[in-house]
Amino acid sequence: QDVAGEVTFDPYTISQLGGEPIGVMDNVMGGVSRGSWVSKSNLFFGETSLANNGGFASLRWRFPNVQNWSYAKGIYIKGLKHSKAQEHTFQIILKDATCERARLANFKAMFANPQQVDDQPLLIPFSVFNQMEQMGRPMVGSPAFNPMAVTEIGLMAIKPTVVGDFQLEFSEWGLYS
């Protein structure tokens, strides 16, 4: 898909993201997975472990102010490369104001770059964030994602596709319209 000239890219800034992310690992459930972030190179790496019923590592950027992304169509990632390209998939996590009222609720969308194509951005439309979840379980009857009241964004490596060492890096990410 040729996106040149058709799409506007609005990259995230450090101040918009609220600084460094918070690591949320499966140790909240007794797991032993780990993950780290290198902001200079947009690198998320670590190891997911199935020990103690674990299996995920995530990073969360909590916005200092509620974000209105209604002008955008979704999230883009440029220069995406990751470990075990044919096997590993990752997730983007979004929270809106409604998620804040339900404990441990969020929206997730899976993404990957199995061909390791890095000359075209990966576009993830907001429409794929169509089911609120609570600890990975669908919340039936919940409202759709509200791009006018975004409170948090995150990246997640999770079983069953990511078990063991992982690495995810990209040159830029943000909103596209």
Secondary structure, DSSP 4 states (H G I P E B T S, - for coil): ---TTT--EEE--HHHHTSSPEEEEGGGGT---EEEEEGGGTEEEEEE--GGG--EEEEEEEEEEEE--TT--EEEEES-EESSTTT--EEEEEEETTGGGSTTEEEEEEE--TT---SS-EEEEGGG---EEETTEE-TTPPPP-TTSEEEEEEEEETTT--EEEEEE-SEEEEE-
